[in-house]
Amino acid sequence: MNLLDPELIVAFLTLAALEIVLGIDNIIFLSIMAAKLPLHQQARARTIGLAGAMGTRILLLVSLAWIAKLTNDLFAIGGMGVSGRDLILFFGGVFLVWKAGTEIRHLLHGAPQAPGSAAGAAGVTFAGVIVQIMILDIVFSLDSVITAVGMTDNLPVMIAAIVVAVIAMMFFSGPLSRFVDDNPTIKMLALAFLVLIGLVLMAEGVDLHFSKAYVYTAMGFSVAVELLNLRMRKNLSSHGTH
């Protein structure tokens, strides 16, 4: 294999970029869940969560035969075939909607807790957070691996792209977590994104397909508007002090 082959380089760069984009929802969920832990455990939870995501994706890649079987129908409901992939996506979406909805309810029924505070971390264990992160890792990884397989059949390139993407996500997860924690409206927006992504996963599970480009465009536009709102509130606050 020629590592300087232009086709391999383009495939690697494109796939790594796609893996980072597809991993945004994973980082958001991971950041919100890790923020429920004491401060000294949060960075370790994010690292373990992302390392688990990388391991899951690589294991799925080296089990391509099993991945192929996941698309075969297991049974039919009302003439619609249901595959293993459909079940994973649907119930993963249900879990994500339930989890994000629960977090939104907590935010609406009281002042947000300070990151890592005793009250915010009450009833939350490190192992429990990691288990929840790993459950969603499987769902997000399945989508990611199917995308990778559709782009290239070169296993080393796919694995290298995933490793680079996860390392990049590890680098950005800390600043993103702090930004979300410091801005409650951003946290609410992030949770709303997770509900949207969960609904899209559920729709995919029942063969209703939506272009991820539309979803990510809507998310990007919403974030841009919220950043303008943050800038406006900061300017109003600074003018009010003079």
C-alpha positions as CSV (number, residue, x, y, z in Angstrom):
1,M,0.0,0.0,0.0
2,N,1.4,3.4,-1.1
3,L,0.8,5.8,1.8
4,L,1.4,8.7,-0.6
5,D,-1.3,7.6,-3.0
6,P,-3.4,10.7,-3.6
7,E,-6.7,8.7,-3.5
8,L,-5.8,7.3,-0.1
9,I,-4.8,10.7,1.3
10,V,-8.1,12.3,0.0
11,A,-10.1,9.4,1.5
12,F,-8.3,9.7,4.8
13,L,-8.8,13.5,5.1
14,T,-12.4,13.4,4.0
15,L,-13.2,10.5,6.3
16,A,-11.5,12.1,9.3
17,A,-13.4,15.3,8.7
18,L,-16.7,13.4,8.4
19,E,-15.9,11.4,11.6
20,I,-15.4,14.7,13.5
21,V,-18.7,16.1,12.2
22,L,-20.6,12.9,13.0
23,G,-19.0,12.9,16.4
24,I,-20.4,16.3,17.4
25,D,-23.5,14.8,18.9
26,N,-21.4,12.3,20.7
27,I,-19.2,15.1,22.3
28,I,-22.3,17.1,23.3
29,F,-23.9,14.1,25.1
30,L,-20.5,13.2,26.7
31,S,-19.9,16.7,27.8
32,I,-23.3,17.1,29.5
33,M,-23.1,13.7,31.2
34,A,-19.5,14.3,32.4
35,A,-20.6,17.7,33.8
36,K,-22.7,15.8,36.4
37,L,-19.6,14.4,38.0
38,P,-17.3,16.0,40.5
39,L,-14.8,18.3,38.8
40,H,-11.8,16.1,39.4
41,Q,-13.5,13.2,37.5
42,Q,-14.9,15.1,34.5
43,A,-11.8,15.1,32.3
44,R,-11.2,11.4,33.0
45,A,-14.8,10.6,32.1
46,R,-14.5,12.5,28.8
47,T,-11.3,10.7,27.9
48,I,-12.6,7.3,28.8
49,G,-15.9,8.0,26.9
50,L,-14.1,9.0,23.8
51,A,-11.5,6.2,24.0
52,G,-14.5,3.8,24.3
53,A,-16.0,5.4,21.2
54,M,-12.8,4.9,19.3
55,G,-12.6,1.2,20.5
56,T,-16.2,0.6,19.6
57,R,-15.7,2.0,16.1
58,I,-12.5,0.0,15.4
59,L,-14.2,-3.2,16.7
60,L,-17.1,-2.6,14.4
61,L,-14.8,-1.9,11.5
62,V,-12.9,-5.2,11.9
63,S,-16.3,-7.0,12.1
64,L,-17.5,-5.8,8.7
65,A,-19.2,-9.2,8.0
66,W,-21.3,-8.7,11.2
67,I,-22.1,-5.2,10.2
68,A,-23.3,-6.4,6.8
69,K,-25.6,-8.9,8.5
70,L,-27.1,-6.1,10.7
71,T,-28.8,-4.7,7.6
72,N,-30.6,-8.0,6.9
73,D,-34.2,-8.2,8.0
74,L,-34.9,-10.1,11.2
75,F,-38.7,-9.9,11.0
76,A,-41.4,-7.8,9.4
77,I,-44.1,-5.5,10.9
78,G,-46.9,-4.5,8.6
79,G,-44.9,-5.5,5.5
80,M,-41.9,-3.4,6.7
81,G,-38.7,-5.3,7.3
82,V,-36.9,-4.7,10.6
83,S,-33.2,-5.3,10.8
84,G,-30.7,-5.3,13.7
85,R,-29.5,-1.9,12.6
86,D,-33.1,-0.6,12.7
87,L,-33.5,-1.9,16.2
88,I,-30.2,-0.4,17.4
89,L,-31.0,3.0,15.9
90,F,-34.6,3.1,17.1
91,F,-34.0,2.2,20.7
92,G,-30.8,4.3,20.8
93,G,-32.9,7.2,19.6
94,V,-35.5,6.5,22.3
95,F,-32.7,6.4,24.9
96,L,-31.3,9.7,23.7
97,V,-34.7,11.5,23.6
98,W,-35.5,10.2,27.1
99,K,-32.1,11.2,28.5
100,A,-32.0,14.6,26.9
101,G,-35.7,15.2,27.9
102,T,-34.9,14.3,31.5
103,E,-32.0,16.8,31.5
104,I,-34.2,19.5,30.0
105,R,-36.9,18.9,32.7
106,H,-34.2,19.3,35.4
107,L,-33.1,22.6,34.0
108,L,-36.7,23.9,33.8
109,H,-37.5,22.9,37.4
110,G,-34.8,24.7,39.1
111,A,-31.6,26.7,38.8
112,P,-28.8,24.8,37.0
113,Q,-26.3,23.3,39.4
114,A,-22.7,24.4,39.3
115,P,-20.5,21.9,37.5
116,G,-19.4,19.2,39.9
117,S,-21.3,20.6,42.8
118,A,-22.4,18.2,45.5
119,A,-26.1,18.8,44.7
120,G,-25.5,18.4,40.9
121,A,-23.6,15.2,41.4
122,A,-26.0,13.6,43.9
123,G,-27.0,10.1,42.9
124,V,-24.5,10.2,40.0
125,T,-21.7,7.7,39.9
126,F,-18.6,7.6,37.6
127,A,-19.4,4.1,36.5
128,G,-23.1,5.1,35.8
129,V,-22.0,8.0,33.6
130,I,-19.5,5.9,31.7
131,V,-22.1,3.1,31.0
132,Q,-24.6,5.7,29.6
133,I,-21.9,7.2,27.4
134,M,-20.9,3.7,26.2
135,I,-24.6,2.9,25.3
136,L,-24.8,6.0,23.1
137,D,-21.3,5.3,21.7
138,I,-22.6,2.1,20.2
139,V,-25.4,3.9,18.4
140,F,-23.3,6.8,17.2
141,S,-20.4,4.5,16.2
142,L,-22.8,2.3,14.1
143,D,-23.8,5.4,12.1
144,S,-20.1,6.5,11.8
145,V,-18.8,3.1,10.7
146,I,-21.5,2.6,8.1
147,T,-20.5,6.0,6.6
148,A,-16.8,5.0,6.7
149,V,-17.5,1.7,4.9
150,G,-19.5,3.5,2.3
151,M,-16.5,5.8,1.5
152,T,-13.6,3.3,1.2
153,D,-12.8,-0.4,1.5
154,N,-9.3,0.3,2.9
155,L,-9.4,-0.9,6.5
156,P,-6.1,0.8,7.7
157,V,-7.3,4.1,6.2
158,M,-10.7,3.9,8.0
159,I,-9.0,3.0,11.3
160,A,-6.4,5.8,11.0
161,A,-9.2,8.4,10.2
162,I,-11.2,7.3,13.3
163,V,-8.1,7.5,15.5
164,V,-7.3,11.0,14.3
165,A,-10.9,12.1,14.6
166,V,-11.2,10.9,18.2
167,I,-7.9,12.5,19.2
168,A,-9.2,15.8,17.8
169,M,-12.5,15.3,19.7
170,M,-10.5,14.7,22.9
171,F,-8.7,18.0,22.3
172,F,-12.0,19.9,21.8
173,S,-14.2,18.1,24.4
174,G,-12.7,20.0,27.4
175,P,-13.2,23.6,26.0
176,L,-16.7,22.6,24.7
177,S,-17.7,21.2,28.0
178,R,-16.6,24.3,29.9
179,F,-18.4,26.6,27.3
180,V,-21.7,24.6,27.6
181,D,-21.5,24.6,31.4
182,D,-20.8,28.3,31.6
183,N,-23.8,29.2,29.4
184,P,-27.1,27.7,30.4
185,T,-28.8,28.8,27.2
186,I,-26.2,26.9,25.2
187,K,-26.7,23.9,27.4
188,M,-30.5,24.0,26.7
189,L,-29.8,24.3,23.0
190,A,-27.4,21.4,23.1
191,L,-30.0,19.2,24.8
192,A,-32.5,20.3,22.2
193,F,-30.1,19.1,19.5
194,L,-29.8,15.8,21.3
195,V,-33.6,15.4,21.2
196,L,-33.6,16.2,17.5
197,I,-30.8,13.7,16.8
198,G,-32.7,11.1,18.9
199,L,-35.8,11.7,16.8
200,V,-33.8,11.4,13.6
201,L,-32.3,8.0,14.8
202,M,-35.8,6.8,15.6
203,A,-37.0,7.8,12.2
204,E,-34.0,6.0,10.6
205,G,-35.0,2.9,12.6
206,V,-38.4,2.9,10.9
207,D,-37.0,3.6,7.4
208,L,-37.8,7.3,7.3
209,H,-34.6,8.8,6.1
210,F,-33.6,12.4,6.6
211,S,-30.4,14.0,5.2
212,K,-28.0,14.6,8.0
213,A,-26.9,17.7,6.1
214,Y,-30.2,19.4,6.9
215,V,-29.9,18.5,10.5
216,Y,-26.4,19.8,10.9
217,T,-27.2,22.9,8.9
218,A,-30.1,23.7,11.3
219,M,-27.8,23.0,14.3
220,G,-25.1,25.3,12.9
221,F,-27.5,28.1,12.2
222,S,-29.0,27.8,15.7
223,V,-25.6,27.9,17.3
224,A,-24.7,31.0,15.2
225,V,-27.8,32.8,16.4
226,E,-27.2,31.9,20.0
227,L,-23.6,33.1,19.8
228,L,-24.9,36.4,18.5
229,N,-27.4,36.5,21.5
230,L,-24.5,35.9,23.9
231,R,-22.5,38.7,22.3
232,M,-25.5,41.0,22.5
233,R,-26.1,40.2,26.2
234,K,-22.5,40.7,27.0
235,N,-22.4,44.1,25.3
236,L,-25.7,45.2,27.0
237,S,-24.3,44.1,30.4
238,S,-21.0,45.9,29.9
239,H,-22.8,49.1,28.8
240,G,-25.1,48.8,31.8
241,T,-22.1,48.9,34.2
242,H,-20.9,52.3,32.9
